[in-house]
């Protein structure tokens, strides 16, 4: 007589199924519960991607910011902000700081310009 597996014949409770999944995949119970509840609400088990916020500055204005930093790298951010405001680009100082760091400028290290040696001339 052969041995048969009788574990599949017994109905399992929902908590027991979640525990089996948690042990098999080594993920927290809360993650499984969130996935199941999301599936019940939306029909999709994975979360949707977040909507990306529109940039505060247009590409043209971003180029103006970079140009301003390249022309006068030692000028303080507040002076850059005022200079851009006179050109029609209204931006908060923190946003200006963010765009500066994205373009590899910061208040303590201006753009790196290598020194030319006589060999380069």
C-alpha positions as CSV (number, residue, x, y, z in Angstrom):
1,X,0.0,0.0,0.0
2,X,1.4,3.4,-1.0
3,X,1.5,6.4,1.3
4,X,-0.7,9.3,0.3
5,X,-0.5,13.0,1.3
6,X,-3.6,13.9,3.2
7,X,-2.6,17.5,4.1
8,X,-4.2,18.9,0.9
9,X,-7.5,17.4,1.7
10,X,-8.1,19.4,4.9
11,X,-9.4,22.9,4.4
12,X,-7.0,25.6,5.7
13,X,-8.0,28.8,7.6
14,X,-6.9,32.2,6.1
15,X,-4.4,32.8,8.9
16,X,-2.8,29.4,8.3
17,X,-2.4,30.2,4.5
18,X,-0.8,33.6,5.4
19,X,1.5,31.8,7.8
20,X,2.5,29.3,5.2
21,X,3.3,32.1,2.7
22,X,5.2,34.1,5.3
23,X,7.4,31.1,6.1
24,X,7.9,30.0,2.5
25,X,8.9,33.5,1.3
26,X,10.5,35.0,4.4
27,X,8.5,38.2,4.3
28,X,6.5,39.9,7.0
29,X,2.9,39.1,7.7
30,X,1.9,42.7,7.3
31,X,3.2,42.7,3.7
32,X,1.1,39.7,2.8
33,X,-2.0,41.2,4.4
34,X,-1.4,44.5,2.6
35,X,-1.1,42.7,-0.8
36,X,-4.3,40.7,-0.2
37,X,-6.3,43.8,0.9
38,X,-4.9,45.7,-2.1
39,X,-6.0,42.8,-4.4
40,X,-9.5,42.9,-2.9
41,X,-9.8,46.6,-3.4
42,X,-8.2,47.3,-6.8
43,X,-7.7,43.8,-8.3
44,X,-4.0,44.4,-8.5
45,X,-1.6,42.9,-6.0
46,X,1.2,45.3,-6.5
47,X,1.1,48.9,-5.7
48,X,0.8,51.4,-8.5
49,X,3.7,53.7,-9.3
50,X,3.6,57.1,-7.7
51,X,2.8,60.1,-9.9
52,X,6.0,62.1,-10.5
53,X,5.8,65.7,-9.5
54,X,6.3,68.2,-12.3
55,X,9.6,70.1,-12.1
56,X,9.4,73.6,-10.7
57,X,11.5,75.0,-13.5
58,X,11.3,74.4,-17.2
59,X,14.3,73.1,-19.1
60,X,15.1,76.6,-20.3
61,X,15.0,78.0,-16.7
62,X,17.2,75.1,-15.6
63,X,19.8,76.1,-18.2
64,X,19.6,79.7,-17.0
65,X,20.3,78.5,-13.4
66,X,23.3,76.4,-14.6
67,X,24.6,79.3,-16.7
68,X,24.3,81.7,-13.7
69,X,26.3,79.3,-11.5
70,X,28.9,78.8,-14.2
71,X,29.4,82.6,-14.8
72,X,29.8,83.5,-11.1
73,X,30.4,80.3,-9.0
74,X,31.3,82.2,-5.8
75,X,28.2,84.3,-5.7
76,X,25.8,83.4,-2.7
77,X,22.5,81.6,-3.5
78,X,20.5,84.6,-2.4
79,X,22.3,86.7,-5.0
80,X,21.7,84.1,-7.7
81,X,18.0,84.0,-6.7
82,X,17.7,87.8,-7.1
83,X,19.5,87.7,-10.4
84,X,17.2,85.0,-11.7
85,X,14.2,86.9,-10.4
86,X,15.1,90.0,-12.4
87,X,15.3,87.7,-15.4
88,X,11.7,86.5,-14.8
89,X,12.5,83.2,-13.1
90,X,10.8,83.1,-9.7
91,X,12.1,80.3,-7.6
92,X,12.4,79.5,-3.8
93,X,15.9,79.5,-2.4
94,X,15.6,75.8,-1.3
95,X,14.5,74.8,-4.8
96,X,17.4,76.7,-6.2
97,X,19.7,74.9,-3.9
98,X,18.2,71.6,-5.0
99,X,18.7,72.3,-8.7
100,X,22.2,73.5,-7.9
101,X,23.1,70.2,-6.2
102,X,21.4,68.2,-9.0
103,X,23.8,70.0,-11.5
104,X,26.7,69.3,-9.1
105,X,27.0,72.8,-7.7
106,X,26.8,73.6,-4.0
107,X,27.3,76.5,-1.7
108,X,30.7,75.3,-0.5
109,X,32.2,73.8,-3.7
110,X,31.8,75.8,-6.9
111,X,32.1,74.3,-10.3
112,X,35.5,72.7,-10.8
113,X,37.6,74.5,-13.5
114,X,41.0,72.9,-14.1
115,X,44.0,75.2,-14.2
116,X,45.7,75.4,-17.6
117,X,49.4,74.6,-17.6
118,X,51.8,75.8,-20.3
119,X,51.6,72.3,-21.7
120,X,47.9,72.8,-22.5
121,X,48.5,76.0,-24.4
